[in-house]
Amino acid sequence: MTSRNASRVMRGEYVGLPDDALVYYVLLKGPFIPENIITLTGADSGIADRMEEVFDAYTGNQLLWGTERDEGGIYATLVPLFISLY
């Protein structure tokens, strides 16, 4: 899919590539028990029901990831990553 489409699936989250760049969007279904997650409010992060990841289709680099609960709303914000696989 394109970066623009991935952004739409993630409710407007910026992917970090031009809109027409190809990316892989991955949705994993849990439950997941996140560890070492710091929330903005300091609240317990709880159990995540889903995890989202986006990868650059050309390089395979992971661009961002995030988790969310079934109630809606990302509680561990999508984090841009700059990890090279070279």
Contacts in CASP RR format, 6 or more apart in sequence:
PFRMAT RR
TARGET T0000
AUTHOR 0000-0000-0000
METHOD contacts of the structure
MODEL  1
MTSRNASRVMRGEYVGLPDDALVYYVLLKGPFIPENIITLTGADSGIADR
MEEVFDAYTGNQLLWGTERDEGGIYATLVPLFISLY
1 9 0 8 1.000
1 22 0 8 1.000
1 23 0 8 1.000
1 24 0 8 1.000
1 25 0 8 1.000
2 19 0 8 1.000
2 20 0 8 1.000
2 21 0 8 1.000
2 22 0 8 1.000
2 23 0 8 1.000
3 15 0 8 1.000
3 16 0 8 1.000
3 17 0 8 1.000
3 18 0 8 1.000
3 19 0 8 1.000
3 20 0 8 1.000
3 21 0 8 1.000
3 22 0 8 1.000
3 23 0 8 1.000
4 19 0 8 1.000
4 20 0 8 1.000
5 25 0 8 1.000
6 15 0 8 1.000
6 23 0 8 1.000
6 25 0 8 1.000
6 54 0 8 1.000
7 13 0 8 1.000
7 14 0 8 1.000
7 15 0 8 1.000
7 19 0 8 1.000
9 25 0 8 1.000
10 25 0 8 1.000
10 52 0 8 1.000
10 54 0 8 1.000
10 78 0 8 1.000
13 64 0 8 1.000
13 74 0 8 1.000
13 78 0 8 1.000
15 21 0 8 1.000
15 23 0 8 1.000
15 54 0 8 1.000
15 63 0 8 1.000
15 64 0 8 1.000
16 63 0 8 1.000
16 64 0 8 1.000
16 80 0 8 1.000
17 23 0 8 1.000
17 56 0 8 1.000
17 63 0 8 1.000
21 56 0 8 1.000
21 57 0 8 1.000
21 58 0 8 1.000
22 57 0 8 1.000
22 58 0 8 1.000
23 54 0 8 1.000
23 55 0 8 1.000
23 56 0 8 1.000
23 57 0 8 1.000
23 63 0 8 1.000
24 54 0 8 1.000
24 55 0 8 1.000
24 57 0 8 1.000
24 60 0 8 1.000
25 52 0 8 1.000
25 53 0 8 1.000
25 54 0 8 1.000
26 52 0 8 1.000
26 53 0 8 1.000
26 54 0 8 1.000
26 55 0 8 1.000
27 50 0 8 1.000
27 51 0 8 1.000
27 52 0 8 1.000
28 50 0 8 1.000
28 51 0 8 1.000
28 52 0 8 1.000
28 53 0 8 1.000
29 49 0 8 1.000
29 50 0 8 1.000
30 48 0 8 1.000
30 49 0 8 1.000
30 50 0 8 1.000
30 51 0 8 1.000
31 47 0 8 1.000
31 48 0 8 1.000
31 49 0 8 1.000
32 47 0 8 1.000
32 48 0 8 1.000
32 49 0 8 1.000
32 51 0 8 1.000
32 67 0 8 1.000
33 46 0 8 1.000
33 47 0 8 1.000
33 48 0 8 1.000
34 45 0 8 1.000
34 46 0 8 1.000
34 47 0 8 1.000
34 48 0 8 1.000
34 67 0 8 1.000
34 76 0 8 1.000
37 45 0 8 1.000
37 67 0 8 1.000
37 76 0 8 1.000
39 45 0 8 1.000
39 75 0 8 1.000
39 76 0 8 1.000
45 67 0 8 1.000
45 75 0 8 1.000
45 76 0 8 1.000
46 69 0 8 1.000
46 75 0 8 1.000
47 69 0 8 1.000
48 67 0 8 1.000
48 68 0 8 1.000
48 69 0 8 1.000
48 75 0 8 1.000
48 76 0 8 1.000
49 68 0 8 1.000
49 69 0 8 1.000
49 70 0 8 1.000
50 67 0 8 1.000
50 68 0 8 1.000
50 69 0 8 1.000
50 70 0 8 1.000
51 65 0 8 1.000
51 66 0 8 1.000
51 67 0 8 1.000
51 68 0 8 1.000
52 65 0 8 1.000
52 66 0 8 1.000
52 67 0 8 1.000
52 68 0 8 1.000
52 78 0 8 1.000
53 62 0 8 1.000
53 64 0 8 1.000
53 65 0 8 1.000
53 66 0 8 1.000
54 62 0 8 1.000
54 63 0 8 1.000
54 64 0 8 1.000
54 65 0 8 1.000
55 61 0 8 1.000
55 62 0 8 1.000
55 63 0 8 1.000
56 63 0 8 1.000
59 84 0 8 1.000
59 85 0 8 1.000
60 85 0 8 1.000
61 81 0 8 1.000
61 82 0 8 1.000
61 83 0 8 1.000
61 84 0 8 1.000
61 85 0 8 1.000
62 81 0 8 1.000
62 83 0 8 1.000
63 80 0 8 1.000
63 81 0 8 1.000
64 78 0 8 1.000
64 79 0 8 1.000
64 80 0 8 1.000
64 81 0 8 1.000
65 78 0 8 1.000
65 79 0 8 1.000
65 81 0 8 1.000
66 74 0 8 1.000
66 76 0 8 1.000
66 77 0 8 1.000
66 78 0 8 1.000
66 79 0 8 1.000
67 74 0 8 1.000
67 75 0 8 1.000
67 76 0 8 1.000
68 74 0 8 1.000
68 75 0 8 1.000
68 76 0 8 1.000
69 75 0 8 1.000
END
